[in-house]
Amino acid sequence: MTDLKGSLLPRLLSINEQEQFFLFLERGNWLIFQDIYPQLLLYEESVKRNTNLFYLLPLFGVSYFMEVIWNYFYTNKDEYLLAIALIINEQSYLEKRIIQNAYYQSTVLETLEFKLQELLNLNQILFPYSDEKEVKVVGQTIHQFASLHDRIMLGKRLYQLLFHKETSPKFYQWAIQHPHTGSRKDYWIHLFNDIDESIPGTSYKRRIKNCSLKSNSPKLYSPQLSYAWNNIEQKAAEQGDWYTDWNVIYYLQKNNQKVNGDIFDEYCETLERIELAILAKETFSLEK
């Protein structure tokens, strides 16, 4: 979301396109939160009262799939099963409400800009942590955002990275010590700043080489979320239970394949690729 107001993407997207992308992301995040929040509250209250309260989930529009999962978890405490079920639920909940929604299809998913985003590998999720005073990142890239299967499999891979026994405590420690602002300055202060250091109205010049700033180059602007976008009132979530096909249970199977979270070089290449796209667009505009 903050990238849409940073140094790079506004040079590729119009103001209207930035707003459409933001509304798409904001609606998705809001839907996820309003679905998961009552689930977690009911779990908390069930623990306090030592009583299973998950029969109340339908009152909040929560899927029958998750009611079964929570009842199972309450007895068996299978944390992996619960986590993967929440991934399945989250992405399936969004499928018809966001991904297959005609409005978002026409304004975002079918646009040249969104396809350009996938081409530039912008759909990257990073987990930062400190290792001997050096900030490192691991993560994954999704190449087919519109695919429900790919999003669920991405979630499973991210789970493996986030809860790996060697790095999970480091992720947690990082999150405790660095309050999330939405600015990429939070983890890469050598490249990003939440204050715009560039001169307004000037043409873009390449700043990044091998994930370092070129000499005398301003840092990339990455604003805090609270300054980038205003709060938005959301309409009520669309009704209906996404769970219609029992075959989704196969996603609950454990995947023992090792996940490679090395994304440093790929993310650095992404930044440089975006810079090249900006230069190409500006050159094309001048030639016109």
C-alpha positions in Angstrom: 0.0 0.0 0.0 2.8 2.5 0.9 4.7 1.6 -2.3 1.8 3.1 -4.2 2.8 6.5 -2.7 6.6 6.0 -2.7 9.4 6.9 -5.1 8.8 4.3 -7.7 5.2 3.1 -8.5 3.7 6.6 -8.8 6.0 7.1 -11.8 4.4 4.0 -13.4 0.8 4.4 -12.3 -1.7 7.3 -12.6 -3.4 8.7 -9.5 -6.6 6.9 -10.4 -4.7 3.6 -10.9 -2.9 4.0 -7.5 -6.3 4.5 -5.8 -7.8 1.5 -7.5 -4.9 -0.7 -6.4 -5.2 0.6 -2.9 -9.0 0.0 -2.7 -8.4 -3.5 -4.0 -5.8 -4.2 -1.3 -7.7 -2.4 1.4 -11.0 -4.3 0.8 -9.1 -7.6 0.9 -7.4 -6.8 4.2 -10.6 -5.6 5.7 -12.5 -8.7 4.7 -9.8 -10.9 6.2 -9.8 -9.0 9.5 -13.6 -9.0 9.9 -13.7 -12.7 9.3 -10.8 -13.8 11.5 -11.3 -11.4 14.4 -14.5 -13.0 15.8 -12.9 -16.4 15.4 -9.9 -15.4 17.6 -12.2 -13.7 20.2 -14.3 -16.8 20.5 -11.2 -18.9 21.0 -9.9 -16.5 23.7 -13.3 -16.6 25.5 -13.5 -20.4 25.1 -10.1 -20.7 26.9 -11.1 -18.3 29.6 -14.4 -20.1 30.3 -13.0 -23.6 29.6 -16.0 -24.0 27.4 -16.3 -24.6 23.6 -18.0 -21.6 22.2 -17.4 -22.3 18.5 -21.1 -23.1 17.9 -21.4 -19.3 17.8 -19.3 -18.9 14.7 -22.2 -19.0 12.2 -23.6 -15.9 13.8 -20.6 -14.0 12.5 -20.8 -15.5 9.0 -17.8 -17.7 9.5 -17.5 -20.7 7.1 -18.7 -24.1 8.2 -15.2 -25.3 7.3 -13.7 -23.2 10.1 -16.3 -24.3 12.6 -15.3 -27.9 12.1 -11.6 -27.0 12.3 -12.0 -24.9 15.5 -13.9 -27.7 17.1 -11.2 -30.2 16.2 -8.5 -27.8 17.4 -10.2 -27.2 20.7 -9.8 -30.9 21.5 -6.6 -31.9 19.7 -4.5 -28.6 19.7 -3.1 -29.3 16.2 -1.5 -25.9 15.6 -0.3 -26.8 12.1 -3.7 -28.0 11.0 -5.3 -24.8 12.3 -2.8 -22.5 10.7 -3.2 -24.1 7.2 -6.9 -24.2 7.6 -6.9 -20.4 8.3 -4.8 -19.9 5.1 -7.3 -22.0 3.1 -10.2 -20.1 4.6 -8.7 -16.7 4.1 -7.9 -17.1 0.5 -11.2 -19.0 -0.3 -13.1 -16.2 1.5 -11.5 -13.6 -0.8 -12.0 -15.6 -4.0 -15.5 -14.6 -4.9 -15.6 -11.4 -2.9 -12.4 -9.9 -4.4 -10.7 -12.0 -7.1 -13.8 -13.0 -9.0 -15.6 -9.7 -8.3 -16.5 -8.0 -11.6 -15.5 -4.5 -10.4 -12.0 -5.5 -9.2 -11.5 -7.7 -12.3 -12.1 -4.7 -14.6 -10.3 -2.1 -12.5 -7.3 -4.1 -11.3 -6.9 -7.8 -12.2 -7.4 -7.5 -15.9 -5.5 -4.3 -16.4 -2.1 -3.9 -18.1 -0.7 -2.4 -14.9 -1.5 -5.5 -12.9 0.0 -7.7 -15.4 3.1 -5.4 -15.4 3.2 -5.8 -11.7 3.4 -9.6 -12.0 6.0 -9.2 -14.7 8.1 -7.1 -12.4 7.8 -9.5 -9.5 6.1 -7.0 -7.3 4.1 -9.6 -5.4 6.8 -10.4 -2.9 6.3 -11.0 0.8 9.3 -10.4 3.0 10.0 -11.4 6.6 12.8 -9.3 8.2 15.0 -10.3 11.2 18.3 -9.3 12.8 21.2 -11.7 12.6 24.3 -10.5 14.4 23.3 -6.9 14.0 22.7 -7.3 10.3 19.1 -7.1 8.9 18.2 -10.0 6.7 15.0 -10.9 4.9 13.5 -14.2 3.7 10.3 -14.6 1.8 8.5 -15.7 -1.3 7.2 -14.4 -4.6 3.7 -15.2 -6.0 3.5 -15.1 -9.8 -0.2 -16.0 -10.3 -2.0 -13.8 -7.8 -5.4 -14.5 -9.4 -5.0 -18.3 -8.8 -6.6 -19.6 -5.6 -4.4 -22.7 -5.7 -1.2 -20.6 -6.0 -2.2 -18.3 -3.1 -2.9 -21.2 -0.8 0.4 -22.9 -1.7 2.2 -19.6 -1.1 0.6 -19.3 2.3 1.8 -22.8 3.2 5.3 -22.0 2.1 5.3 -18.8 4.1 4.1 -20.7 7.1 7.1 -23.0 6.8 9.4 -20.0 6.6 7.8 -18.0 9.4 7.7 -20.9 11.9 11.0 -22.6 11.2 12.5 -23.4 14.5 15.8 -21.6 13.8 14.4 -18.3 12.6 10.9 -18.0 14.1 12.3 -16.5 17.4 14.2 -14.0 15.4 11.1 -12.9 13.4 9.2 -12.5 16.7 12.0 -10.5 18.3 12.2 -8.2 15.3 8.5 -7.6 15.4 8.6 -6.8 19.1 11.5 -4.4 18.7 10.4 -2.6 15.5 6.8 -1.4 15.5 5.3 -1.8 12.0 4.7 1.6 10.3 4.2 0.3 6.7 7.4 2.0 5.6 10.2 -0.1 4.1 12.5 2.1 6.2 11.5 -0.2 9.1 13.9 -2.9 7.9 16.1 -1.3 5.2 17.1 2.1 6.4 20.1 2.1 4.0 17.8 2.2 1.0 14.5 3.8 2.2 13.4 6.8 4.1 9.9 7.9 5.2 10.8 11.4 4.3 11.1 12.3 0.6 14.6 13.3 -0.1 14.2 13.8 -3.9 13.6 17.1 -5.7 9.9 17.4 -6.9 9.3 17.5 -10.6 12.7 16.1 -11.7 13.1 13.2 -14.0 14.1 9.9 -12.5 17.7 8.8 -12.3 18.8 5.3 -11.3 19.7 5.1 -7.6 20.2 1.4 -6.9 23.0 -1.0 -7.8 23.4 -4.4 -6.0 21.0 -3.3 -3.3 23.0 -0.2 -2.4 22.5 3.4 -3.2 24.7 5.0 -5.8 26.9 7.8 -4.7 25.0 11.0 -3.8 21.6 9.5 -4.6 18.6 10.2 -2.4 17.0 7.3 -0.6 13.8 5.8 -2.0 10.8 7.4 -0.4 8.6 4.9 1.5 6.0 6.7 3.6 4.3 5.4 6.7 0.9 4.0 6.1 -0.8 6.5 8.4 0.5 9.3 6.1 0.0 7.6 2.8 -3.8 6.8 2.9 -6.8 7.9 4.8 -9.1 5.5 6.7 -12.0 4.1 4.6 -15.5 3.1 5.6 -16.2 -0.4 4.2 -19.6 -1.8 3.2 -20.8 -5.0 4.9 -19.1 -8.2 3.7 -21.0 -10.2 1.0 -23.0 -13.1 2.4 -22.5 -16.7 1.6 -20.3 -19.7 2.6 -17.3 -20.3 0.3 -17.1 -24.0 1.4 -18.8 -26.0 -1.3 -16.1 -28.6 -2.3 -14.7 -31.0 0.3 -11.5 -31.5 -1.9 -10.0 -28.4 -0.2 -9.1 -30.7 2.7 -6.2 -32.0 0.7 -4.4 -28.7 1.2 -4.3 -29.7 4.9 -1.7 -32.3 4.2 1.8 -31.5 5.4 4.4 -30.6 2.7 7.8 -31.9 3.7 9.5 -30.2 0.8 12.1 -27.7 2.0 11.2 -24.1 1.2 13.9 -21.8 0.0 13.3 -18.4 1.4 16.4 -16.7 -0.2 14.8 -13.6 -1.7 17.4 -10.9 -1.1 18.9 -11.0 -4.6 15.5 -11.3 -6.2 14.0 -8.4 -4.4 17.1 -6.2 -5.2 16.7 -7.2 -8.9 13.0 -6.2 -8.6 13.9 -2.7 -7.5 16.3 -2.3 -10.3 13.8 -3.7 -12.8 11.2 -1.1 -11.7 13.8 1.6 -12.1 14.4 0.5 -15.7 10.6 0.4 -16.3 10.4 4.0 -15.1 13.2 5.2 -17.3 11.7 3.4 -20.3 8.3 5.1 -19.7 9.8 8.5 -19.3 11.9 8.1 -22.5 8.8 6.9 -24.4 6.8 9.9 -23.1 9.5 12.3 -24.3 9.6 10.7 -27.7 5.9 11.1 -28.1 
